[in-house]
Amino acid sequence: MNDRDRTALDAGRLQAPLARLLRPLVRIAIRSGLTFPALVNLLRELYVNVAENDFALTSKNQTDSRVSLLTGIHRKEVSRLRGAGAPVNVVPASISRTSRILARWLADAEFSDRAGRPLPLPRIGSAGEASFDRLVESVTRDVRPRVVLDEWIDRGLVVQDAEDRITLVEQAFVPKSGSDQQLYYLGRNLHDHIAAAVANVEAQTPRFLERAVHYDGLTREVAEMLERRSREIAMDALTSANREAHAAAGEENAGPWRWNFGVYVYAEKVGGADDDADGGEGKP
């Protein structure tokens, strides 16, 4: 089998899993009003950008002809699109700030207990005492703690009691449905998950841990119980990983690398079976 046949075979085998992973993205695109022509334009730009930057030859300059050959896009279109760059995924300042403050609240022994539970904090503490103001100022001095507090109260992230103590309501930053923050994490988390899976497919030895436990043929009650329990297990794992990362990451260990540890839980009804049908045995 020559390289051309092997490429064609790989492309054919890729279509089924690609169609499956794209289906929910097509659903949200249609629901949001992103039309097929607009998506095609986006894909065309991405194809040219990826071919230009990720498939360049070390000994030769990348040419319009080679990018056209790799992508199947007409050379005139390639010439027009080259150098335009892929869409930039910049972390909104409010998301970065909130994530860093929450991470410290959940990981730093000054602001959390030994189990990783965030302590209720006085808004303004005495000198050397843990407080909400001290927490915010330990992460950023670009925004006043009162501004952060008002924003978090408005979003339901914290509550302020009669004794002026601040309590974290959610142990994770859960953006409002459809918000810019949620869309940012949609792109970030799915990118990293897919990138890990693709890296494993392309490598002779899988580099990243990318596994799931899945059971089919369950009753609705069992599926809902497993969903609740898996949430608890996932939060324990995330809290533990956050504490270790917080302890290891510091100015003395600053560098160009980034790390992401994520989990997901999903359940759905498949087919037309009754909810009270006997559940079948699944395999992890």
N, C-alpha and C positions, 0 to 999 in steps of 0.2 A: 504493500500500500504506500503510495507516494504522499508527500506532505499535503498536496491539494485534496486528495481523497480523505485524508485524516481530518483536515479542517472541515470539510463538508459533513463528515460523519459527526464530529463534535458539535457542529452547529445544529444538526438535526436532533441530536439527543438533548440539546439545551433548550429546545423550544417548549417542551412540555413543562419542565420546572419553571421556566421563565414566565410562561403564561399564568401559572398558578400564583407566583409571587406578585405578578403585576395586577392581578384581578382586583384586589382591594384598593390598589392605588388608582386604577381606572375608575373604580366606583366613587372614590372621594373626588377625583378630578371631574367627573360628570356632575356630581352633586354640587361642587363649588363653581361650576360654569366654565371650567377649563376645557376648551373644545379640542377635538382631535387635531385640527390643523395647528393650533397653538402648541400642543404637545409634540407634534412632529417637528416644528421649528426648534423647540427646546432640545429634542433628541439629536437633531442635525448639528446644532452647535456643540453638544456634548461629544458626539462622535468625532468631530473634527478636533476638538480640544484634546480628547484622550489619545487619539491617534498621533497627534502632533507631539505631545509631551511624554506619553507613556510608552510609545513604540518607536522612539527615535533611535537611529543607529549611532553607535558611539564614534564610528570612523567617518560618518558622512553627515552633511547637513540634511535636515528633513525637507523634502520637496512637496510641492502641490500634487505632483503626479503620484508620489508614493502614498500620501494621505488619501488621495482619491482611490487608489488601488486597495488600500486597507479598509476603507469605509463604504465604497460603492457610491460615494457622492460625487457629482460632476465636478471636474477640476475648476471650473469658473466659480462654483459655489464655495469650494474649498479655499480658493484664493481670497474670496470676499470675507470668509469667516475666520481664517487663520489670524491669530494674534488678538482676537476679540476676548478670549479668556472664558473660562467656565463661570457660571454663576457663583459668586463669592458667598460663603456661608459664615457670616460674622456673628459672633455671640453678642446678642443685645446686652447692653451694659446692665440693665436691671436684672436680667437672668443670671449673669455671671456673679453679680453682687449678692443676690439672694441665695444662690447655690453655695457660695463660699461661706456666707454667714451661717446658713443652716448646717453645713458640713462641720463647722467648728462647734456649733451648739451641741451637735450629736456626738462629737468625737473628743473634744477637749475635756479633760478631767475637771477643769475649773468650772465648766458649765453643764456637765452631765454626770450621772452616777456611774457606778461600775458596770451596770448592765447596758449602758449606752442610752439610757432614757434622759431626755433633756430636763434639766432642773427648772422649776419656776424661778424667774429672776426679778429682783426689784428693778424698777425702771432706772433709778439712779441710786447707786450704792455708795457707801462710805469708801474712803481711800483703801485700795487693795481688796475690796469686796467684789465678788462676781456680781455683775449687773447687766441689764440689757444694753445700756449705753456703752459699757466696757466691752461687751461682746462685739457690737457693731464697729467700734473704734479700733478693735484689734484686727479687723479685716480691711476697713477702708475709712479714710478721713475726708473723702470727697463729698460725702453726703452726711448730713447731721442725723444722729440716731433718732430724733423725733420724727423726721421725715420718713425714715424707714419704718418706724413703728406705726405711723398713721397709714402708710401704704399697706402694711401687713394686716392691720386691723380691718381695713376696708376689704381686703381679699379673703378675710376669714382664716388667715394663717396663724394668728395669735389672738388671745383674749387678755384683757386688762381688768383685774379685779378691783374691789374697793380699797384694798391695801396697796394699790399701785404696783402689783406684781404682774409680770408678763409670762404667760404660759403658752407654749407651742401647742397648737391644736393638731396639726398634721406632722408626722415624723418624716415626711418627704414633701418636696415641692411639687404639688399637683396643679398645673395651670388650668385655668378655666377652659371649658370646651370651646374649641374653635379660635382660641386666642393666638396672638403672635408667638407667645411663649410655648404653647403646645405644638404649634407648627414647627417651631425651631427644633424641639426635641423629637418630633416625628422624623425630620431629616437626619438629625445627628444619630439617634439610636438605631434607626433602620440602616443607615449607612454603615455603621460600625458592625452591626450583626451580619449584614450581607457581605461586607468586606472580609470579615473573619471566615465566613463560609466559602467565599470564592478563593481566598488564599489557601484554604485546606484542600479544595478541589484541584487547584493548580499545582500544589506541592506534592512531592513523593511521600513525604511524611507530614501529616496534619500538624500545623504549628499552634493553632488556637483551640481552646476548649469550646466546642459548639455542639451541645447535646440537649436532648429533651426526654422527659418521661411522658409517655402517652398511652392511654387506654381507650378502646372503643367499646361500643355496645353497653353503655352505662345507663342507668336510670337518671332522671333529672335530679333526684334528691342526692344521689351519689356524686354526680358531676358538680353540684353546687357545694357539697361538703368538701370535695377535693379542692375546689377553687378557693374556698375560705382557708383551708389548711395550708395550701401552697402559698397563699399570700403571707401567712404568718412565717412560714419557713423562709420565704424570700426576703422579708423585712429583717429577719434575724441575720441572714447572710449579708445583706447590704450594710446593715449597721456595723457588723464585725469588720467587713472590708473597709468601710469608711474610717473606722478607728485606727486600723493598721496603716492605711494610706496617710492619714493625718499625722501619725507619729513618724512615718518615714519621709514624708515630703516636707522640706523646709528650704530656707534660702541657701543653706549649705549644700543641698542636693539639687539645686536648680539646673535645668537642662532643657534640650529641645524636644523631648519625648512627651507624649500624652498617653494616658491609660484609661480604659473604660471597662467597668464590670457591670453587666446588666442582666436582668432576668425578665421573663414575660410569662403571663398566665393567660390561657385562652380556652374557652369551652363553647361548643355550639351543638345544636340539634342537627343530626345528619339523616337525610331521608325522611320517610313518612312513618317510621315506627312509633308506636304509642309510648308516652312517657313512662308508663308503668310496666313496660315490657321487661322481661328478665334481662339483666345485664350480662354481657359476655366477658370472658377473661381477656385482659389485654396484656401486652408485653412492653416493658420499658425499652 
